Amino acid sequence: MTDVSGPEGPDVSGPEGPDVLDLWDRSVRDLATGPALVTPDRVLSYGEADRLTDAWAADLAERGAGPGELVGLAFGDPARTVLGMLAALKAGAGFTVLDDRLPPAARAELVRRTAAVVWLGDGSHAPRAAYVPAGPDHGGAVVRGTDGTGPARPAQRAGGSDVAYVLFTSGSTGRPKGTVVERDALGRFAAAVAARLELTPRDRWLQVASLGFDVLIEEVFPAFAAGAAVVCRKDTRALDAEELHVAMARTRTTVVELSTQYWLEYARWLDASGTTTPAALRTVVVGGERMDPGPYRAWQARQPAGLAHVYGLTECTVSSTFYTGLLPSDAEEVPLGTPLQGVDVTVRREGRPVPDGESGEIHIGGPLLARGFLDDEDATARRFVPDPYAAEPGARLYATGDLGRIDADGQLVFIGRVDDQVKIRGHRLEPARVERALCDVAGVDQTVVFPDPDTGTVLWAFVVPADPAAAPLPGEAVRLTGADRDALVAPLEAQLPDWAVPRVLYRVAVLPKNPHGKVDKRQLATWAAAPVQAPVQAGSPAGRTPGAPLSQGVAEPSPGEPLDSVLVLFREVLGAPWLGPDDNFFDHGGQSLLAMRLLARLRESHPAAAGLRASALFTSPTPRLLAGALGERATARP
């Protein structure tokens, strides 16, 4: 396959790519007074950010940071996280970012496994020994960045094979895997993405990804390689679609990267509000899940901002392929695109490359591959394998587990998965991991877990009780709430990240099988959609009264009350027509993306919802509470 490269920039195809700090230093040299980091409180120029991170790096080096070591980052502030990444690299060390969304036990395990020589951070999730270096933005001694004096960058320089960062994948088949990416791969990646997206010093890339997610790497280092600015939010709270739009307009953002589902919510909001993308926004990078061609084509017809559809894995240094073309009217899939410079993409069957047009497993090779998994030589050897067909000795491949083909235009096209792995809000997950955890809960005999068929953003779980007397009638799926639901969810919340915990749970008498002997998930979804009773509360009978109305036992609001329309929207967004006025949004499959959708719908019909953030659902999670909050806002309006 032919590599596609952008405008002239550092050559990343040679035996050694540019060090990521060489790219940074070039931007500092050429654009010292230009903006490097834009925050709600201040703008740091390249010169100021360089001097500040030099001082941080000197402090880190004094505490033992250097080549082969890791610096841990646990800030609640995205801007300081970015500064910490730079400082660690300047000290010659690599960095790792602790995800504040993980349960405490999982965070403690990752802190132990990374064995970072020092931790920076002040977030509530930071390890006890973490600290924040003094600087002009932290009320400490003024370091270089205001008066030009202060500690210099450590003289010790790391090599291309030294670690740049360790980030953890979702742990789809067990405990999360720490992916070790070297400096050479990071430098090549940053230069290649900057070239492919034609980034310039006039660009501003808005940072929106979770700080423990590898997309953070793509939001930061290509921008710095091009002399562009990284725009940071005040904190890590997810922005709903309207907040995202306002933030991009206010900061004059030119590039943003969104997960597929997040982008779909933003596209829906734009359509519903009759709005187009902000004037400065020129590119929206989208990836993480299969993209339906309908919304993609509709965006290209209506919105001025262009799209870049990307594909990649943490083990291959974030994104490996980019598609930036105009989707043909007859396209059945949105292509994954062509590889970045320095990336080799082949489609193979039983290890052998297949001709273009034929399907097989997607394999990624080239110098942008990660070194392997942290302290897991067996897993590294299984997944990063020698390439017997490569021209250069020692070449490796990563088998992605994704099926694809190369089309007539040389574009990589996604077909499906080799295994049962799924994507939930951009995270890879092996459902068996969740199923094993559910089966460990007392009273559960069998279970199956899969994404909801409509949005793919929420995990559904169907459980067969160990006690047959607790099972519903055959062919029925009874949704669980209250103490019954909590008894299953609570143990999972203690060991799994939030997105991996099923939020919609059904009790069934048996797991039906298809003709191939596998669990028939379509049949289960059909049972779930059937008009059975309202969800079972603790202590209530499992079955329903034959012929009972759908809303049996559910209090209905009086016609005309504000609660009425709020309840209707809750039921519509959650796909739960039996929902009552006191049912909790988050107990019935609600999550951040659905919260964005609910608030967008509320703003369409309730003037008092203007300016209401999705985070309001945390304090008013039921229809009755939210309707009351809207009433108070309406009363307070002039």
N, C-alpha and C positions, 0 to 999 in steps of 0.2 A: 504494500500500500504506500502511496506517495504521501510524504509529510507535507503539511501546509504551514507556512510561516507568514508572519505579518511583516511590518516595516522593519527596516534595518535596526538591529540592536545587537547585544552580545551574542556571539555564536555559542549555542548550547549543544551542538552536535559533536564537538571534538572530544578528545580523551579526557579533558578536564573542563568543566563548566566554570562560570564565574562564581566566586564566593558571594554569598548573599550580602556580606558587608562591603564588598567592592561595589555592588550596585547601589547600596545606601550611600557610600562615600562619594560616588559620582554625583548623586542627587544633591548631597550637601555641598559639594564643590560648585556645582553649576547653579544651584537654586537655594543658596543659604538663607535668603530672606523670604523664600516662598513658603506657603503653608504646608506643613507635614501632618499635623494632627489638629483636627478641629473638634472642640468639645463645647458643651453648652456654656462653659464659663470663660474659656480662653482659646486662643489659637497659638499653637507652638510652631514656629518656623523650623525649617530643616536645621538651621544653625543652632537654635535653642534646644531642640530635641536631641541633637547630636551631643551638645555639651552636657545636658542633663543625664543622658544615658551613659556617657563616658564616666561621669561621677558615680552613677549607680554601679556600673561595671567594676570600677576600682574597688568599691565597697564589697561587692560580691567576691572579687578575687582575693581580698584580704580574709574572707571567711571560707576560702577553700574552693571556690568555683573555678573551673578550668576545663581544658579538653578532657573529654571522657566522663565528665560529671554532669549532673542535672541540677537545674534550679527550678524549684516548684513555685507556681504562681497561683494565688488564691485571693484575688481582688474581686470586690463587687463592682468595681469601676472598670469599664472596658478600656478607657484610655490608659490607665495605669497598667493594665494587662499588656497592652501593646508596648508600652515603654519597658516593661519587665522583660518581654520577649527580646527586644533589641539589646537590652543591657546584658542579658544572659549570653547572647551570641557574642557580644563584644568582650565578655570575660573569657571567651573560648569554650564556654559550656553549652549544653543544650538546655531546653526548657520543657516543662510539662505543665498543663493547666488543669486545675482541679475543678470539676464540674459541680456547681452548687446545687444542681437538681438531684444529685445522688442521695440515697439514704445515708445517715451517719455511718453505719457499719461498712457500707461499700466505700465511702470516702476514706475511712481509716485504713481499709485494706489497700487502696490505691496509694495512699501516702507511704505505707509500709513497703509496697512492691517497688515503687520508683526509687526509694532510698536517696532522695534528693539531698545534696550536701547542704542546702540552705533553702528556706521558704520565704518568699515575699508575699505580703497580702494583709488585708485588714477586713476581709469579708467575714460574715458570720460563720462561714464554713472553713475558714483558714485554720491550719494546725496551730497549736498553742505557741510554738516557737517562731511563727511567722512575724515579720516586721516590715515596715515601710522605710526605705532610705530617706534621709532628710533631703529636702529640696524646696525650691520656691513655691511649689504647689502643695506642700505638706506642712507648713508652719515650722519647719526646721531651719537649720543654718542654710544660708544662701550659697548654692554651689554654682559652678560654671553654668551659665544659661542666662545670667543677668549681668554679671560684671566681667565675664570672660576669663576668670581665674578659677582654679579649683583642680581637683584630681584629674589626671589624664587617663585615657583609655589604657588598660593593661597591655603591655608589649607582647605578651605571649599570644601567638596566633594559632588557631586551630587549623587542621587540615581538612580536605574535602571528605575524607572518610570518617571524620569525627561526627558524633551525634549532633543534630540540629534541634530535634524535638522528639518527644514521645507523647503520642496521643492514643487514647484507648478507644477501640472499636466497641460495638455494642455488646460483645460477648454473646454472639448469637447461639452458640452451642454450649456454653458453659460460662466460666468467669470471663470478664472483659479481657481482651488481648491488647497489650501495649505495643503499638507499632512504632518501630525505631526508624526515623528518617534522618539521613545524613545531610551534611551541609552542601555537598555537591548536588544532590538531588533537589534541595530547596532552592539553591541559586539558579539552577537550570529551569526549574518550574516557574519561579518568579519572572525570569526574563522571557520565557516562552509565552506565558499568559499575557504579560504586558504587550508583547508583540501581536499576539492573535487578536486581542481586543483593541489594539491601536491606542493604548493609553498614552496620555500626554500630561505635562504639568498642569494643564487646565482642568483635568478631571478631579472629581471628588467621589470617593467610594464610601457609601454608608455602611457601617458595620452593624449587622443585625443578627448574625448567627449566635447561638449559644456559645459561651466561651470555651466549653470543653469539646466543641464540635470542630472537625477538621476544616470546615468551610472558613473558619476564622483565618486560617493560613492564606486562603485565596483572597480574602478581603483585604489583607494587609500587605503582604510582601510584593505582589505585582505592582500595586500602587506605588510603593516606595521605590521600586526598580525604575519606574517611569517618572519619578519626581512629582507624582500626584499626591493628593491629600487623602488621608483616612478620616472619615467623619464618625465620631463616637457619640453614643447616647450617654445619658447621665448614669444609667444603671442597666441591669440585664433584663428588666421587665419586658416581656413581649409586647410589641406594638400591634394594635388592631389595624385594620385596613385604612381607616380614616387617619389614625395617628401616623401611620407609615407615610401616607400621602402628604400630610402636613409637614412632617419632619423632612421629607425629601425636598419639598418646595422651599421651606425656610432655610435649609442649609445649601441650597443650589446643588444638590446631589446630581451627579451625572451617571453613576453606575451603582447598581445594587444587586445583590444576589439573594434569591428567595427559593425556598423549597417549593416543590411542585404544588402542594396543597395550599401553602401560604400565597403563592402567586395566583392560584385559582380564586381564593377569597378576595384578593386585591382586585382581580379582573371583574368579579361579580360586583364589588362595591363601585368600581368605576362605571360599569354599565347601569347599575341602579341609580346612581347619582347623576348620570348624564355628564360625567367629567372625563377629561383626558389626562394623561400623565403630565407631571409638571414640565414646564418649558425646558428646563436644563437637563432633564433626565434623557439620556440617549440610549442606554443599554440596560436591560434587565436580564441578568443571568439566572437561568432556571434549571433545576435538576434535583435528583434524589429519588424519583419514582417515574414509572412509565407515564408519558405525556399523551393525552388524548388529542388527536389532530383538530377536533372541532373548536375548542376554546383557543387553541394556538392560532388557527387560521383566522378566527374572529378577531383576536387581538391585533394581528398584523393588518387586518382590514380597517380597524378603527383607531388604533393608538399610535401616536407619533414615535414613542420610544421603541427601539428595536429589541429583539429577543436573541439570546444566545443559549441554546439548549446544550447542557453539558452532561458528561458521564464520567464517572471515575470512582475510585475506592481509596480509603485511607492508606491501604498498603501500597498504593501506586502514586502517592503524593497528590491527593485530592483529585482534581479533574484531569482526565487524560484525553478526552475528545470534546470538540466544540462544533455545534451546528449553528450557523448564523444566516442561512439562506432564507429565501421566501418559500414557504411551504407550498408545493404544487396543489392545485385544486383536487387532484385525484389521489393524493397521498393517503395511504391507509395508516401510516405510522409517522410520527415525527422522528426524523433520523437523529442518531446520537452524534453524528458529525464525523469529522476527520481528526486524526491525532495531532497533538501538539508536536512542535519540533523536539526531537529527542525521545519521542514515544513510539514504540512499535506495537501495532495492534494486528493480531491475526485471529482468524476463526478456525478452530481445529476440531477434528473428530478423532477420538482415540489417539490423541497426541499429534496427529498429522494435519498440516494446513490443508484446507479445502479450497476449491476454486471459488471466485466471487460468485455470489448468487446462491450458493449452497449454505445450509445452516450448520451450526456447530457451537461449541463453547468458545466464548470470547476469552482470549489470552492477551495479557499486556506484558511487554518487555521493554528493555532499554534502561538507560542510566537514571531514570526517575523512579525506579522501583525502590521501595524501602529496603533497609538492611534485613529486616525480619521482625520477629516478635521478641519482646523483652523477656529474657530469661526463659525462653521456651524453644530450645533447639529442635525438638521433635516437630512441633507445629510449623516452625520455619522451614524445615526440610520437606514437609508434606506440601506446603502451599507455594513456596518459592523453589521452582524446580529448574534443572538445567535445560537449555534449549538445544536439542541435538541438530536442529536445522539452521542455527545461526552461523554467520560467517566468522564472527569473532569468538575466540575461545573464552570460556567462562561465562557466556551470556546466560541470563536467567529469565524465567517466565513466571507470571502469576496467573493461575487459573481462576477466573472470576466467579465461576458458578452461574454466569449469565449466558443464555443462548442468544445468538445473533447471526447476522449475515452481512456481507458487503454488497450493496446494491450496484446498479449499473453506473451510477455516478460516483462510485467510490466511497459512499457514505456508509458508516456503520449503522445498522438497524437492530433494535432490540426485539427479541421474540418472546422471551420468558426466562424462567429459572430452571436450572438443572435439577435442583432439589426443592424442598418445601419452604425454603427461606422466604420471608416476606419483608416488605419495607413498611414501617409505621412512622409517619411524619418524618421521613428522611433517615430513620435508623433501621439498620438491618437486624432482623430477629428470626431465630429459629423457634417456631411455636412450641416445639417439644420442650424447650427450656421452661416455658411457663406451665405447660401441661404437667411436667414432673413436679413443679412446685405446688400446683393445685392438688395433685394426687397425694401429696404429703399431708394435706389438711385432713383432720379427723372428719369422718363421715362422707368422704368422697371416694367413690370406687373407680370411676373412669371419667375422662374429660377430653375435650378437644377444643382448641383455641384457633381462631382465624379472624382476619379483619372484617369489619362490617361490609356487606356487599355494595352498599350505596356510595360511601365516601372513602372507605379504606383507611380512615384516620383513627378508628377506635377498635380495640380488640374485643371480640365477643368470646365468651366461654360457655360451653354447654357441659353440664356435669350430671353424671349418673350417681345418685346417692347410694351409699353402702347399704342402707336400710331400704328394702323394696317398699315398705309401707309409706315411706316419705316421697316416693316417686309419683308423678302425675299419671294420667291415663296415657296409654300408648298413643303415639302420634301427636302428643301435645308438648309444647315447650312453655314452661311457666317462668316468667321473669321474676328474679329475686330482688327484694329491696330490704331495707331495715336491717335487723340483727342477722337475718339469714345471709344477706349479701355481705355485711361487714365481717362475718365470721370467715368468709372465703377471701375477701380482699385484704384484710389487715395483715395476715402473714406474708402476702405477696409484697405489700408496700414496704415491709421491713427489709426486703432483700433485692427488689427489682427497681429500676428507674421508673419514674411515673408513667412514661409512655408505654412501658412494657406490661403494665398492670391492666387486666381486663376490667372495663368499667360497666359492661353490660353482660349480665350472667343469667343463664337459663337453666332450669332443672328439667331433665328429661328422664324417661324410663329406660331408654336404650339409645345407643349411638347407631343410627342406621348405616348400612353398608351399600355401596354401589356394586355393579356386576363384577368389578375388579377386586372386590374385597376390601376396599378402602372406605373410610368414613365418608358418607355422602353429605358434604357440607351444604349442597344446594337444598337437599331435603330438610336439613336442620333450619336453614334460613326460611324455607317455606313454612315450617311449623311455627317459627318465631313470628311470622307475619300473619298467622291465622288469628281470627277474632276470638281469642280466649279471654279469660278474666283479667282484671287488673293484676299487677304483680303481687306475688305472695309476700305478706309480711310475716314476721316471726310469729309462730303459734297458729297461723291460719291454715286451713285445709289446702292441700296441694292442687286438687282438681277444681273445676268450675261447675257451677250449676248449669245443666244443659239449657240452652236457649237464653241464658242471661245476657243482658245488654252489655256492650263493650265497656261502658263506664260504671258497671255495677260496683258499688262501694266507694265511688270517687265523687267527692263533693263538687258540684258544678257552680261556677259563679253566676250571679244574677245577670241577666242580659243588660248590656249597657254600661256595666261597671268597668273601670279601667283594668281591673284584674282579668276580665274576660279576654280582651285582646292580647294581654301579656301571656296568659295561659295558652291561648291558641298558638302563639309563636313558639313557646317552649315545646309544645307537642310537635309542631311542624319541624323545628330544627333538630330535635332529639329523635324524631321518628317514633314517638311514643304517644299515640292517640288517647291512651287511658290516663295520662299523667294528671295528677291532682294539684291543687293550688299550693300545697305545702310540701311537694316533692322537691328534693334537692337536685339542682342542675348537674352537679358533679357525681351524684350517685347513680345517674342514669345515662352515662356515656359522655357527659359534657367534658370538654377540654378546650385549650386555648383557641384553636381554630374555629370550633363551633361557637365559642363565646363571641368571637369576632363576628360570625355570621348573625347571631342573635341580636347583638347590638346594632349591626347595620340595618336589620329589619325593623328594630324598634325605632330607629331614627327616621325611617320612612313614614311612620304612622303616629309618632309621639313627639311633638315639638320639645317636650321636656327632656327627651333623651339626647338632645344635641349636646355634644361635648362629654357625654357619659362614656367612661372607659370600660373596656371589657373586664378590668380588675374589679369593677363594682359588683360583679357576680360573686366575688369572694365574701363580701359583706352582706349581700342580698341574693342568696343562691336559689331562693324559691320564687315562684310566680307571685305569691302574696307579698313577700318582702320587697321584691323588685317593683311591683306595682305601687307599693307604699312609698318607696324611694322616689319613683317618678311623680307621685302625687305631691310629695314635699317639694320637689324641684319646681313643679308647676306653680305651686302656691308662692314660692319664693321669687318667681320670675316677675319682673316689673310689668 
